[in-house]
Amino acid sequence: MKVALYIRVSKDEQKTDRQHDDLKKYCADNGHDIVAIFEDKQSGLRRIRSSLTELLGRVNEFEAVIVWSYDRLTRDDMQALELKYYFKSCNVRLISFTEGEIKCPMTELLHTIKAGVSKYESAVKSQRIRSGLQARRSRGFKLGAKRRLDYFLIRYYRGLGLKYRQIKANTGASLSAIQYIVLGVRRGKPIEY
């Protein structure tokens, strides 16, 4: 049987090796020919993903789409139903390595419930993160990336005669970083600007 593999992780830094290995082994064990492998590194809540869109455009090239888990395909319950019915209308089987294939009304019901639970889980996680960030902001924590040190500004302030603590107050740099910059040495090596 000609199959396409769809692999997804939520973030760029996450690895897809386990999904690749498991799905390739599954295909080898079951005599499936892999026609294409589609991989996305985006949230499953995003409805439009480049590789998923390409997969849908090429759906007539294969007999089945194999995913590691149904929540790898999408975490949106409505999109899960739409995709399931789209594949069915194209006579393409949808198979999950971990959960099997939807073959009867009971597995279809369980798949629908699981898609709803996945969406709920993602929504609760997002809500907790937003709440935690808001709590940190209210306690005075600054969020986001640290400011880059402006070497020239620090040396300029020192040239004006400002003390290290005054420079710290103006730039947010630590006293040791200011000292390194002013003295032109960092960890025993000259600083290159």
C-alpha positions, 0 to 999 in steps of 0.5 A, a space after each residue: 500500500 502506498 502511504 504518506 507519513 505526517 509528522 508534527 512537533 510544536 516547536 523548532 527545537 523539538 525532535 521528530 526522530 522518534 516519530 520518524 523511526 516508529 513510522 518507518 518501522 511500522 511501514 516496513 513491518 506492514 509492507 507499506 511503500 512510503 510515497 512522501 513524508 510531510 513534517 511540520 514544526 508548528 502548534 497543532 492548533 494552527 489550522 494552516 500548516 505548510 506541510 499539512 496543506 501540501 499533504 492535502 493537495 497530494 492526497 490522491 497519490 497515496 492510499 493511506 496517511 499514517 500519523 504517530 498519534 491523531 493529536 499529531 495531525 491536529 489538536 483542533 477538534 473540528 479540524 480533526 473531524 474535517 480531516 477525517 471526513 476529507 480523507 474518507 471522501 478521497 478513499 484514503 485511510 487514516 492510521 495512527 501508529 499508537 491508536 490504530 485505525 478508525 474502523 467502527 463507530 466506537 473508535 470514531 466516537 473515541 477519536 472525536 472525544 480524544 480530539 476534544 480533550 486535546 483541544 481542552 488540554 491545550 486551552 488550559 495549558 495556555 490559560 495557566 501560562 498567561 496567568 503565571 506571566 500576569 502574576 510575575 508581571 504584577 510582582 514586578 518581574 520584567 519579562 522578555 529577553 534581557 537587554 543587550 549590553 551597549 558597550 559604547 554607551 557604558 564606556 561613554 557614561 564612564 567617560 562622562 565621569 559617572 560612577 559604576 552604580 550610576 551606569 548600572 542604574 542607567 543601563 541595567 548592566 551588572 556591576 561586574 559587566 560594567 567593570 569588565 567593559 570599562 577596563 576593556 577586559 573580559 575573562 582575561 581577554 581584551 574585549 572586541 567591539 
